[in-house]
Amino acid sequence: YEPVLRAVALRALENRLAAERVEPHLLVAIMTAGRDPDGFVRMTATEILRPRTESFVTNYFLGALERGEVRPEVFAEHLDGLSDKDFEAWMQAKKLRLFDYVRLRLEHPSWREATRALALAPRFEVAEVVPLLIQGLGVWSQRSSGGSRRVRTEYQRALKTLTGRDFGRDPAAWARWWMTALEGGNLPEMGEDRPEQTEATFYELRPSSDRILFLIDRSGSMRERQEGTRTRFQDAMERLQYTLRDLGDETQFGVVLFNSTGHKFRNKLVSATPETLKELETWGKRIQPDGGTDLHSGLRVALPGLEEGTTHPTEIDYDTVIVLCDGETESDSWVAPWLAKYNLDARVVFHCVNIGGQPGGVLEALAKGSGGTFINVDAY
């Protein structure tokens, strides 16, 4: 059967789970589907299993995590859904395996492996994992490339989640505070809030990345004028300039403008130097919004060879994609299969901004499915 039919069959099993007493063989059948060669079928199976609380389902997720068949964020959501009693019992039996998964990846030279570990680090006790996080943040602070800004930001978030404190991305500040806490014999309580560190913004997004792709709508509707004389498209390109200047010339970026196809600024990542930004400004002024809106086509241009099989997902240069669109795009039916097939390995985060028009499902699906943020800006 085709993958879509196998996924439909899984949904039928899901309905049976909800309608009658749970039979273990139904769960076993779904777990078997979680090893399917097709990523969309695997993703469907894990979505069905995620809210289950049986310990053998949690064991299945741990094995799938170790085999690279499930996103650690999905496993974290599964763990969060367990009762305190069930979670403590499972951790007592399996903590060492999960701890090894995290420990061995925190300082891994690949940003993809490091972010996998960071997704699960907050599930451990403060005293167990905070020293490793501070040490790992120090290691990553010495690395100048390979997605380090995103990784350091995720270290910051993990530490804040665990401690309730926020010392930004400064490992020395975290280390001083930790030593003070230990000397006082008073480990931190969770839950204390701290304001977010100020970052460059694009509309209402705060991109924490130094390897970032901007996918910007240039369809005909982007000609619509706002208050004053600027069109939506002109405003977007001006905001892009401000954002890249604020991110600094250590940031590497790409830009693709899309309508029914995509138009790429450069064929590779470039640094956000004043000279490059001037070239980007000149290039953007030569392009006029027209045509329809097909985000998928723009993504194909941005990531050449991925869907043709000549580029592996781990060869994608970007760790973050920001999408700006002003309303309905094409059907969102491609999004879940695309994320399942490519983004399990790529681990790209999509942050999506809708301006003006009625938001379509594509933007929300991309953001939710990749762990990103969706923002609907009504003022345009």
C-alpha beads as a LAMMPS data file, in Angstrom:
LAMMPS data file: protein, C-alpha beads

380 atoms
379 bonds

1 atom types
1 bond types

-500.0 500.0 xlo xhi
-500.0 500.0 ylo yhi
-500.0 500.0 zlo zhi

Masses

1 110.0

Atoms # bond

1 1 1 0.000 0.000 0.000
2 1 1 1.004 3.596 -0.578
3 1 1 2.317 5.499 2.494
4 1 1 -0.795 7.664 2.670
5 1 1 -2.994 4.559 2.851
6 1 1 -0.827 3.077 5.587
7 1 1 -1.156 6.330 7.499
8 1 1 -4.946 6.235 7.080
9 1 1 -4.973 2.676 8.436
10 1 1 -3.033 3.862 11.472
11 1 1 -5.617 6.560 12.113
12 1 1 -8.294 3.868 12.004
13 1 1 -6.381 1.982 14.709
14 1 1 -6.197 5.218 16.686
15 1 1 -9.984 5.453 16.595
16 1 1 -10.234 1.903 17.901
17 1 1 -7.920 2.786 20.776
18 1 1 -10.231 5.620 21.731
19 1 1 -13.421 3.608 21.341
20 1 1 -12.700 0.388 23.211
21 1 1 -10.596 -1.215 25.888
22 1 1 -6.985 -0.991 24.829
23 1 1 -5.603 -4.249 23.555
24 1 1 -1.797 -4.449 23.674
25 1 1 -1.652 -5.941 20.195
26 1 1 -3.087 -2.690 18.769
27 1 1 -0.267 -0.704 20.326
28 1 1 2.272 -3.252 19.112
29 1 1 0.928 -2.862 15.570
30 1 1 1.339 0.904 15.787
31 1 1 4.848 0.568 17.220
32 1 1 5.719 -1.713 14.318
33 1 1 4.532 1.014 11.951
34 1 1 6.933 3.317 13.766
35 1 1 9.749 1.381 12.030
36 1 1 8.184 1.849 8.570
37 1 1 10.623 2.886 5.811
38 1 1 8.445 5.900 5.013
39 1 1 8.944 8.916 7.263
40 1 1 5.322 10.072 7.064
41 1 1 4.065 6.682 8.267
42 1 1 6.599 6.726 11.119
43 1 1 5.550 10.241 12.093
44 1 1 1.873 9.248 12.094
45 1 1 2.626 6.296 14.369
46 1 1 4.582 8.421 16.831
47 1 1 1.817 11.039 16.914
48 1 1 -0.665 8.320 17.904
49 1 1 1.666 6.838 20.514
50 1 1 2.798 10.138 22.030
51 1 1 -0.072 10.494 24.557
52 1 1 0.064 6.827 25.657
53 1 1 1.322 6.238 29.196
54 1 1 2.179 2.518 29.135
55 1 1 5.793 1.907 30.182
56 1 1 6.492 -0.317 27.164
57 1 1 5.452 2.586 24.910
58 1 1 7.954 4.824 26.700
59 1 1 10.585 2.129 26.184
60 1 1 9.683 2.087 22.502
61 1 1 10.248 5.850 22.297
62 1 1 13.647 5.522 23.967
63 1 1 14.729 2.893 21.437
64 1 1 13.403 4.975 18.553
65 1 1 15.303 7.971 19.896
66 1 1 18.558 6.025 20.044
67 1 1 18.017 4.756 16.482
68 1 1 17.330 8.277 15.218
69 1 1 13.738 7.444 14.269
70 1 1 11.958 10.048 16.403
71 1 1 12.559 13.696 17.213
72 1 1 13.726 14.166 20.805
73 1 1 11.135 16.925 21.171
74 1 1 8.405 14.335 20.554
75 1 1 9.879 12.029 23.196
76 1 1 10.092 14.977 25.610
77 1 1 6.391 15.691 25.064
78 1 1 5.636 12.026 25.724
79 1 1 7.600 12.122 28.991
80 1 1 5.840 15.323 30.030
81 1 1 2.499 13.565 29.583
82 1 1 3.326 10.857 32.135
83 1 1 2.132 11.173 35.706
84 1 1 4.806 12.020 38.278
85 1 1 4.597 8.477 39.598
86 1 1 4.965 6.866 36.167
87 1 1 7.777 9.226 35.177
88 1 1 9.751 8.563 38.354
89 1 1 9.315 4.801 38.003
90 1 1 10.437 4.846 34.381
91 1 1 13.411 7.095 35.098
92 1 1 14.504 4.839 37.924
93 1 1 14.752 1.981 35.441
94 1 1 16.015 3.804 32.322
95 1 1 17.631 7.051 33.468
96 1 1 21.187 5.962 32.707
97 1 1 20.376 5.181 29.066
98 1 1 18.675 8.520 28.567
99 1 1 21.398 10.371 30.476
100 1 1 24.078 8.824 28.264
101 1 1 22.153 9.936 25.174
102 1 1 22.186 13.522 26.446
103 1 1 25.702 13.564 27.915
104 1 1 27.393 12.216 24.794
105 1 1 25.793 14.849 22.544
106 1 1 25.973 18.091 24.528
107 1 1 29.483 18.932 23.315
108 1 1 29.234 17.114 19.990
109 1 1 30.731 19.238 17.172
110 1 1 27.491 18.914 15.192
111 1 1 24.875 21.496 16.143
112 1 1 22.225 18.951 15.179
113 1 1 23.425 16.449 17.782
114 1 1 23.797 19.145 20.443
115 1 1 20.233 20.370 19.951
116 1 1 18.953 16.803 20.223
117 1 1 20.537 16.559 23.666
118 1 1 19.297 19.975 24.744
119 1 1 15.706 19.061 23.948
120 1 1 15.843 16.393 26.676
121 1 1 18.238 17.911 29.217
122 1 1 15.507 19.644 31.288
123 1 1 13.974 16.234 32.137
124 1 1 16.792 15.561 34.632
125 1 1 17.356 16.845 38.135
126 1 1 19.054 20.242 38.426
127 1 1 22.148 18.921 40.207
128 1 1 22.594 16.143 37.646
129 1 1 22.632 18.156 34.472
130 1 1 23.287 21.858 35.167
131 1 1 27.096 21.415 35.536
132 1 1 27.154 19.610 32.170
133 1 1 25.116 22.381 30.577
134 1 1 27.394 25.122 31.893
135 1 1 30.450 23.227 30.689
136 1 1 28.873 22.572 27.290
137 1 1 27.839 26.212 26.916
138 1 1 31.481 27.144 27.508
139 1 1 32.629 24.728 24.810
140 1 1 30.106 26.024 22.297
141 1 1 30.981 29.637 23.124
142 1 1 34.471 28.932 21.781
143 1 1 33.141 27.656 18.464
144 1 1 32.785 30.270 15.752
145 1 1 30.755 28.337 13.185
146 1 1 28.329 25.495 12.687
147 1 1 25.159 26.946 14.180
148 1 1 26.661 28.011 17.493
149 1 1 24.280 30.942 18.144
150 1 1 21.252 28.671 17.935
151 1 1 22.952 26.058 20.126
152 1 1 24.015 28.609 22.731
153 1 1 20.483 29.999 22.823
154 1 1 19.092 26.511 23.393
155 1 1 21.613 26.015 26.203
156 1 1 20.338 29.248 27.711
157 1 1 16.722 28.093 27.483
158 1 1 17.510 24.697 29.007
159 1 1 19.351 26.310 31.915
160 1 1 16.538 28.804 32.457
161 1 1 13.947 26.017 32.409
162 1 1 15.889 24.053 35.004
163 1 1 16.921 26.873 37.325
164 1 1 14.431 29.690 36.897
165 1 1 17.398 32.023 36.389
166 1 1 18.658 33.675 33.215
167 1 1 22.272 34.708 32.722
168 1 1 21.980 34.776 28.960
169 1 1 24.563 32.947 26.894
170 1 1 27.472 33.789 29.212
171 1 1 28.998 30.568 30.581
172 1 1 31.190 32.460 33.067
173 1 1 28.155 34.163 34.619
174 1 1 26.331 30.830 34.888
175 1 1 29.414 29.212 36.450
176 1 1 29.796 31.997 39.057
177 1 1 26.148 31.737 40.022
178 1 1 26.308 27.938 40.228
179 1 1 29.353 27.980 42.497
180 1 1 27.649 30.553 44.740
181 1 1 24.535 28.387 44.898
182 1 1 26.587 25.319 45.820
183 1 1 28.589 27.145 48.470
184 1 1 25.377 28.363 50.030
185 1 1 23.933 24.878 49.902
186 1 1 20.777 26.250 48.310
187 1 1 20.010 24.785 44.901
188 1 1 17.634 26.889 42.800
189 1 1 13.904 26.478 42.693
190 1 1 12.236 26.221 39.301
191 1 1 9.739 28.762 38.065
192 1 1 11.396 32.148 38.632
193 1 1 10.981 34.203 35.483
194 1 1 13.538 36.513 33.905
195 1 1 13.145 38.857 30.909
196 1 1 14.372 37.532 27.583
197 1 1 17.728 38.764 26.311
198 1 1 17.310 41.506 23.726
199 1 1 17.877 40.254 20.183
200 1 1 17.464 41.460 16.647
201 1 1 13.837 41.240 15.542
202 1 1 12.082 40.530 12.253
203 1 1 8.519 41.706 12.696
204 1 1 7.870 40.096 16.108
205 1 1 10.345 37.230 15.755
206 1 1 13.710 37.128 17.526
207 1 1 15.928 34.919 15.338
208 1 1 18.673 33.320 17.429
209 1 1 20.771 31.949 14.621
210 1 1 23.952 32.696 12.715
211 1 1 22.995 30.445 9.772
212 1 1 19.609 31.676 8.653
213 1 1 17.471 31.584 5.516
214 1 1 14.759 34.154 4.813
215 1 1 11.907 33.020 2.548
216 1 1 9.907 36.125 1.639
217 1 1 6.666 36.321 -0.310
218 1 1 6.910 38.376 -3.515
219 1 1 3.516 37.469 -4.942
220 1 1 1.224 40.096 -6.461
221 1 1 -0.620 40.743 -3.192
222 1 1 2.633 42.037 -1.661
223 1 1 2.137 45.148 -3.857
224 1 1 -0.585 46.286 -1.471
225 1 1 0.334 49.590 0.100
226 1 1 0.352 50.209 3.808
227 1 1 -0.188 53.550 5.488
228 1 1 2.115 55.874 3.613
229 1 1 3.784 54.982 0.335
230 1 1 5.546 51.671 0.968
231 1 1 4.213 48.349 -0.220
232 1 1 4.223 45.233 1.955
233 1 1 7.139 43.940 -0.070
234 1 1 9.184 47.119 0.375
235 1 1 8.496 47.066 4.090
236 1 1 9.575 43.419 4.351
237 1 1 12.854 44.054 2.527
238 1 1 13.589 47.084 4.709
239 1 1 12.915 45.110 7.875
240 1 1 15.177 42.358 6.553
241 1 1 18.000 44.901 6.246
242 1 1 17.522 46.092 9.827
243 1 1 17.443 42.529 11.138
244 1 1 20.622 41.482 9.363
245 1 1 22.452 44.613 10.509
246 1 1 21.453 43.870 14.101
247 1 1 22.511 40.230 13.807
248 1 1 25.973 41.373 12.723
249 1 1 28.497 40.339 10.125
250 1 1 29.248 37.065 11.920
251 1 1 25.817 35.943 10.750
252 1 1 25.616 33.999 7.521
253 1 1 22.356 34.200 5.621
254 1 1 20.446 33.435 2.473
255 1 1 17.379 35.042 0.908
256 1 1 14.829 33.509 -1.439
257 1 1 11.901 35.555 -2.747
258 1 1 9.032 33.345 -3.840
259 1 1 5.829 33.578 -5.843
260 1 1 4.998 30.640 -8.094
261 1 1 8.724 29.840 -8.045
262 1 1 11.749 31.094 -6.138
263 1 1 14.424 33.724 -6.778
264 1 1 17.667 33.318 -4.839
265 1 1 19.949 36.164 -3.766
266 1 1 23.077 33.993 -3.681
267 1 1 23.778 30.317 -4.306
268 1 1 25.469 29.896 -0.916
269 1 1 25.505 31.427 2.539
270 1 1 26.999 34.919 2.700
271 1 1 28.077 37.039 5.652
272 1 1 25.934 39.994 6.692
273 1 1 28.636 42.576 5.988
274 1 1 27.711 46.160 5.030
275 1 1 28.870 45.468 1.477
276 1 1 26.699 42.352 1.147
277 1 1 23.672 44.119 2.618
278 1 1 24.084 46.924 0.074
279 1 1 24.121 44.332 -2.705
280 1 1 20.996 42.744 -1.200
281 1 1 19.254 46.118 -1.137
282 1 1 20.066 46.751 -4.799
283 1 1 18.953 43.241 -5.794
284 1 1 15.658 43.570 -3.917
285 1 1 14.811 46.879 -5.580
286 1 1 15.076 45.261 -9.023
287 1 1 12.361 42.718 -8.185
288 1 1 8.677 43.558 -8.420
289 1 1 5.975 41.527 -6.668
290 1 1 3.757 39.551 -9.024
291 1 1 2.210 36.130 -9.562
292 1 1 0.759 33.593 -7.178
293 1 1 2.016 32.179 -3.897
294 1 1 3.712 28.779 -3.783
295 1 1 5.936 28.405 -0.739
296 1 1 6.871 24.829 -1.568
297 1 1 8.377 25.959 -4.878
298 1 1 10.360 28.619 -3.062
299 1 1 11.651 26.018 -0.631
300 1 1 12.778 23.792 -3.516
301 1 1 14.827 26.688 -4.899
302 1 1 16.268 27.415 -1.452
303 1 1 17.292 23.794 -0.877
304 1 1 18.322 22.479 -4.296
305 1 1 18.792 18.751 -4.670
306 1 1 17.041 17.855 -1.417
307 1 1 13.852 16.473 -2.931
308 1 1 15.761 15.051 -5.893
309 1 1 17.936 13.014 -3.537
310 1 1 21.262 14.573 -4.496
311 1 1 21.534 16.582 -1.268
312 1 1 21.274 14.863 2.123
313 1 1 19.254 16.705 4.802
314 1 1 22.370 17.038 6.983
315 1 1 24.047 18.965 4.143
316 1 1 21.587 21.842 4.500
317 1 1 23.619 24.898 5.486
318 1 1 20.891 26.657 7.464
319 1 1 19.718 25.818 10.968
320 1 1 16.821 28.307 10.898
321 1 1 14.342 29.401 8.227
322 1 1 12.130 32.478 8.579
323 1 1 9.118 32.549 6.274
324 1 1 7.122 35.719 5.593
325 1 1 3.837 35.447 3.701
326 1 1 0.738 37.623 3.411
327 1 1 -2.030 35.057 3.327
328 1 1 -3.231 31.885 1.665
329 1 1 -0.573 29.802 0.047
330 1 1 -0.988 26.421 -1.584
331 1 1 -2.489 23.440 0.255
332 1 1 -0.623 22.333 3.368
333 1 1 -0.840 18.650 2.362
334 1 1 2.875 18.573 1.499
335 1 1 4.112 19.889 4.843
336 1 1 3.821 16.856 7.140
337 1 1 5.360 14.400 4.628
338 1 1 8.143 16.911 3.873
339 1 1 9.015 17.390 7.538
340 1 1 8.849 13.649 8.188
341 1 1 11.106 12.787 5.259
342 1 1 13.709 15.548 5.539
343 1 1 13.562 17.398 8.827
344 1 1 14.103 14.464 11.188
345 1 1 17.748 14.617 10.050
346 1 1 17.955 18.284 9.012
347 1 1 16.541 19.699 12.299
348 1 1 15.827 23.056 10.691
349 1 1 13.476 25.272 12.694
350 1 1 10.861 27.198 10.703
351 1 1 9.610 30.467 12.179
352 1 1 6.678 31.804 10.166
353 1 1 5.082 35.253 9.954
354 1 1 1.737 35.919 8.324
355 1 1 0.962 39.546 7.530
356 1 1 -2.357 40.990 6.503
357 1 1 -4.246 38.161 4.862
358 1 1 -6.033 35.152 6.251
359 1 1 -3.311 32.753 7.424
360 1 1 -3.167 29.475 5.576
361 1 1 -2.367 26.155 7.182
362 1 1 1.078 25.909 5.586
363 1 1 2.772 28.444 7.861
364 1 1 1.275 27.068 11.051
365 1 1 2.058 23.481 10.056
366 1 1 5.693 24.280 9.227
367 1 1 6.228 26.126 12.496
368 1 1 4.486 23.593 14.710
369 1 1 6.064 20.583 13.008
370 1 1 9.612 21.926 13.342
371 1 1 9.411 23.403 16.838
372 1 1 9.278 26.973 15.563
373 1 1 7.008 29.975 16.131
374 1 1 4.006 31.131 14.115
375 1 1 3.023 34.803 14.322
376 1 1 -0.013 36.413 12.721
377 1 1 0.562 40.145 12.362
378 1 1 -2.793 41.853 11.850
379 1 1 -1.512 45.362 11.413
380 1 1 -0.611 44.940 7.761

Bonds

1 1 1 2
2 1 2 3
3 1 3 4
4 1 4 5
5 1 5 6
6 1 6 7
7 1 7 8
8 1 8 9
9 1 9 10
10 1 10 11
11 1 11 12
12 1 12 13
13 1 13 14
14 1 14 15
15 1 15 16
16 1 16 17
17 1 17 18
18 1 18 19
19 1 19 20
20 1 20 21
21 1 21 22
22 1 22 23
23 1 23 24
24 1 24 25
25 1 25 26
26 1 26 27
27 1 27 28
28 1 28 29
29 1 29 30
30 1 30 31
31 1 31 32
32 1 32 33
33 1 33 34
34 1 34 35
35 1 35 36
36 1 36 37
37 1 37 38
38 1 38 39
39 1 39 40
40 1 40 41
41 1 41 42
42 1 42 43
43 1 43 44
44 1 44 45
45 1 45 46
46 1 46 47
47 1 47 48
48 1 48 49
49 1 49 50
50 1 50 51
51 1 51 52
52 1 52 53
53 1 53 54
54 1 54 55
55 1 55 56
56 1 56 57
57 1 57 58
58 1 58 59
59 1 59 60
60 1 60 61
61 1 61 62
62 1 62 63
63 1 63 64
64 1 64 65
65 1 65 66
66 1 66 67
67 1 67 68
68 1 68 69
69 1 69 70
70 1 70 71
71 1 71 72
72 1 72 73
73 1 73 74
74 1 74 75
75 1 75 76
76 1 76 77
77 1 77 78
78 1 78 79
79 1 79 80
80 1 80 81
81 1 81 82
82 1 82 83
83 1 83 84
84 1 84 85
85 1 85 86
86 1 86 87
87 1 87 88
88 1 88 89
89 1 89 90
90 1 90 91
91 1 91 92
92 1 92 93
93 1 93 94
94 1 94 95
95 1 95 96
96 1 96 97
97 1 97 98
98 1 98 99
99 1 99 100
100 1 100 101
101 1 101 102
102 1 102 103
103 1 103 104
104 1 104 105
105 1 105 106
106 1 106 107
107 1 107 108
108 1 108 109
109 1 109 110
110 1 110 111
111 1 111 112
112 1 112 113
113 1 113 114
114 1 114 115
115 1 115 116
116 1 116 117
117 1 117 118
118 1 118 119
119 1 119 120
120 1 120 121
121 1 121 122
122 1 122 123
123 1 123 124
124 1 124 125
125 1 125 126
126 1 126 127
127 1 127 128
128 1 128 129
129 1 129 130
130 1 130 131
131 1 131 132
132 1 132 133
133 1 133 134
134 1 134 135
135 1 135 136
136 1 136 137
137 1 137 138
138 1 138 139
139 1 139 140
140 1 140 141
141 1 141 142
142 1 142 143
143 1 143 144
144 1 144 145
145 1 145 146
146 1 146 147
147 1 147 148
148 1 148 149
149 1 149 150
150 1 150 151
151 1 151 152
152 1 152 153
153 1 153 154
154 1 154 155
155 1 155 156
156 1 156 157
157 1 157 158
158 1 158 159
159 1 159 160
160 1 160 161
161 1 161 162
162 1 162 163
163 1 163 164
164 1 164 165
165 1 165 166
166 1 166 167
167 1 167 168
168 1 168 169
169 1 169 170
170 1 170 171
171 1 171 172
172 1 172 173
173 1 173 174
174 1 174 175
175 1 175 176
176 1 176 177
177 1 177 178
178 1 178 179
179 1 179 180
180 1 180 181
181 1 181 182
182 1 182 183
183 1 183 184
184 1 184 185
185 1 185 186
186 1 186 187
187 1 187 188
188 1 188 189
189 1 189 190
190 1 190 191
191 1 191 192
192 1 192 193
193 1 193 194
194 1 194 195
195 1 195 196
196 1 196 197
197 1 197 198
198 1 198 199
199 1 199 200
200 1 200 201
201 1 201 202
202 1 202 203
203 1 203 204
204 1 204 205
205 1 205 206
206 1 206 207
207 1 207 208
208 1 208 209
209 1 209 210
210 1 210 211
211 1 211 212
212 1 212 213
213 1 213 214
214 1 214 215
215 1 215 216
216 1 216 217
217 1 217 218
218 1 218 219
219 1 219 220
220 1 220 221
221 1 221 222
222 1 222 223
223 1 223 224
224 1 224 225
225 1 225 226
226 1 226 227
227 1 227 228
228 1 228 229
229 1 229 230
230 1 230 231
231 1 231 232
232 1 232 233
233 1 233 234
234 1 234 235
235 1 235 236
236 1 236 237
237 1 237 238
238 1 238 239
239 1 239 240
240 1 240 241
241 1 241 242
242 1 242 243
243 1 243 244
244 1 244 245
245 1 245 246
246 1 246 247
247 1 247 248
248 1 248 249
249 1 249 250
250 1 250 251
251 1 251 252
252 1 252 253
253 1 253 254
254 1 254 255
255 1 255 256
256 1 256 257
257 1 257 258
258 1 258 259
259 1 259 260
260 1 260 261
261 1 261 262
262 1 262 263
263 1 263 264
264 1 264 265
265 1 265 266
266 1 266 267
267 1 267 268
268 1 268 269
269 1 269 270
270 1 270 271
271 1 271 272
272 1 272 273
273 1 273 274
274 1 274 275
275 1 275 276
276 1 276 277
277 1 277 278
278 1 278 279
279 1 279 280
280 1 280 281
281 1 281 282
282 1 282 283
283 1 283 284
284 1 284 285
285 1 285 286
286 1 286 287
287 1 287 288
288 1 288 289
289 1 289 290
290 1 290 291
291 1 291 292
292 1 292 293
293 1 293 294
294 1 294 295
295 1 295 296
296 1 296 297
297 1 297 298
298 1 298 299
299 1 299 300
300 1 300 301
301 1 301 302
302 1 302 303
303 1 303 304
304 1 304 305
305 1 305 306
306 1 306 307
307 1 307 308
308 1 308 309
309 1 309 310
310 1 310 311
311 1 311 312
312 1 312 313
313 1 313 314
314 1 314 315
315 1 315 316
316 1 316 317
317 1 317 318
318 1 318 319
319 1 319 320
320 1 320 321
321 1 321 322
322 1 322 323
323 1 323 324
324 1 324 325
325 1 325 326
326 1 326 327
327 1 327 328
328 1 328 329
329 1 329 330
330 1 330 331
331 1 331 332
332 1 332 333
333 1 333 334
334 1 334 335
335 1 335 336
336 1 336 337
337 1 337 338
338 1 338 339
339 1 339 340
340 1 340 341
341 1 341 342
342 1 342 343
343 1 343 344
344 1 344 345
345 1 345 346
346 1 346 347
347 1 347 348
348 1 348 349
349 1 349 350
350 1 350 351
351 1 351 352
352 1 352 353
353 1 353 354
354 1 354 355
355 1 355 356
356 1 356 357
357 1 357 358
358 1 358 359
359 1 359 360
360 1 360 361
361 1 361 362
362 1 362 363
363 1 363 364
364 1 364 365
365 1 365 366
366 1 366 367
367 1 367 368
368 1 368 369
369 1 369 370
370 1 370 371
371 1 371 372
372 1 372 373
373 1 373 374
374 1 374 375
375 1 375 376
376 1 376 377
377 1 377 378
378 1 378 379
379 1 379 380
